[in-house]
Amino acid sequence: MMACNEPFFCHALEFACVGSDTEHRLTKPWHLRTNGQVERVSRIIKDAAVERFDYESHDQLRQHLAGFVAAYNFDLPP
């Protein structure tokens, strides 16, 4: 990344967000509502995808998770 024509170093997540035009938002630590939402989504992904299949490689897992996340995001209520 470049800022003011000088190299700019950042965390990998920040770099990925900029590259995909995604806003990186931070929440207050230990906030029950947001922590609960993250835990619930994490559990849904773990139960529905990761624990039900045996993967031969990390790439196979990544491909399956990408499809699962796309389907999950598509089915969210407006």
Contacts in CASP RR format, 6 or more apart in sequence:
PFRMAT RR
TARGET T0000
AUTHOR 0000-0000-0000
METHOD contacts of the structure
MODEL  1
MMACNEPFFCHALEFACVGSDTEHRLTKPWHLRTNGQVERVSRIIKDAAV
ERFDYESHDQLRQHLAGFVAAYNFDLPP
1 7 0 8 1.000
1 8 0 8 1.000
1 9 0 8 1.000
1 10 0 8 1.000
1 15 0 8 1.000
1 18 0 8 1.000
2 8 0 8 1.000
13 24 0 8 1.000
14 24 0 8 1.000
16 22 0 8 1.000
17 23 0 8 1.000
17 24 0 8 1.000
27 34 0 8 1.000
28 34 0 8 1.000
41 72 0 8 1.000
44 72 0 8 1.000
45 65 0 8 1.000
45 68 0 8 1.000
45 69 0 8 1.000
45 72 0 8 1.000
48 68 0 8 1.000
49 64 0 8 1.000
49 65 0 8 1.000
49 68 0 8 1.000
50 61 0 8 1.000
50 65 0 8 1.000
53 64 0 8 1.000
55 61 0 8 1.000
55 64 0 8 1.000
END
